[in-house]
Amino acid sequence: MAKQQNNNLENSSSTTTNAFSKGMNMDLDTSISPEGSWGYARNLVNNSNLGDLGVVGNEPANEFCTQAPYTIIGSIPIIQDYFIVYSTDDANSEIGLFHQPSCTYTTIVNDPCLNFNRENLIIGDSKYKFDCTYDL
């Protein structure tokens, strides 16, 4: 009796997934492609913009929302969605603060004596300190 009920449960439910685990296959016509594959893709990622794995979607685009006054030669992520941005045209130099969600850029220092150069890129990291502040 228990075995019969178990069989009825297995036959009563059906699950279909859209897992694309086989990859791209351009050799076959899309009408005869095996399940779990696709025939052509541009800007494809195998996860969603929410981070779900196993789904196929488009790569998210970048939105151009603000700009520094000169060529950007480096940026350092700091608190949450803030970045310190370094820019120069080899004569003038600027350090600015970029806030990603509001898409705003604020000048911190604009001075030629910073002496930035487009051939010397700036890299770095911020460090969280014990007193809830950051070191750059």
N, C-alpha and C positions, 0 to 999 in steps of 0.2 A: 504494500500500500504506500509506504513512504517513498519507495523508488518511483512508483507511478506518479505521485504528486510532484516529485522532483523533475521528472521529464516534462510534465505539463507546464511547470514554471519556466523551464528552459525554452520551450516552444512558444510561450505566450509573449515574450518580450524580444524586441529586435533593436539593436543599436547600430547606427550608422555613423561613422566618423569621417571627417574630411582631412585625414592625415596625408600629407604629401611627403612620404618617406623615401620614395624611389628616385626623386630628383628629376632633372630635365632630360627629355628624350626627344630629340629633333629628328630621329631617323624614321619614326612611324607617323602615320597620319593621326591627327588628334582623335578621330573616330574609333581607332583601334588601339590607342595608347593604353597601357596597363593602368589599373587603379593605383592611385598614389603617385602619379607622375604628371608632368605638364609638358607641353610642346614648345612653348616660347614664353619668354618673360623678359621684361625690361625693368630695371630698378626693383628687382624682387628681393624680398627678405622672407625668411621662413619663421617669422614671428609677427605678432600684431603690434600696433603702436602702444598697446597696453602691457606688452610683455608676454602675451600668451604664446607658448611654443607650439609648433606643429600646425600652424596655419600659414597660408601664403598671403602676402600682402605687398603693397608698394612701400618702398623706402620713404620715410618721411622727408619732406623738403625742408630746406633752411629758409627762414624768412629774413629778408634784409630789412631791418627796422631802424638802424641808426648807424652812424659811422664816426670814426675818429678823424681829426683834421689832417693827419698825415698817414703814411704807410704804417700799418700795425706790425711791430717787430716782436711782440710777445704779449701774453696775458697770463694772469695767475688767478685761479678760482679762490675766492675767500668765502665768507659767510654765505651759506645757502646759495642764492641765485645771483650773487655779486661777483664781479671780476675786476681786477686791476688791469688796465690796458696801457701798454707802452707803444708810442708811435713817434715817428720822426720822418723828416725829409732830408736828413743829413746836415741841415743847418739849424732848424728849429726842432725842439723835442717837447713831448707832452706825456704826462701821466694822467689817466682818467679812470673813472669808476663807471662800470657798465652794470645796470640792473636788468636782468633778462626778462622777467615777467612784465615789467612796465615799459620795456624797450627804451630806456633812457640812458644817456651818457652824460656824465658830469665831469668837467675839467677839475683836476686837483692841482696840478702844477703845469704851467706852460712856460718854459724858459730854455733859451739856447745853451745855457751853461750846463744843462744835463748831459750834453754832448753824446746823445744816442747816435748810432750809426746803423744803417740798414743791413750792413754786412755782419753785425754782431747782434744776433737774436737774443732776446731775454727770456730765460726760463726760470721757474721757481715753483714754490709751493707755500701754502699758508699752514700755520701750526696753531692748534687750539691750546690755550694755556689754562692753567688751573683756576685762574680768576675770571673765567668766561670771556676772555679777550683773545685776539689772534695776533700771532707774529707773522710778519711777511718775510 
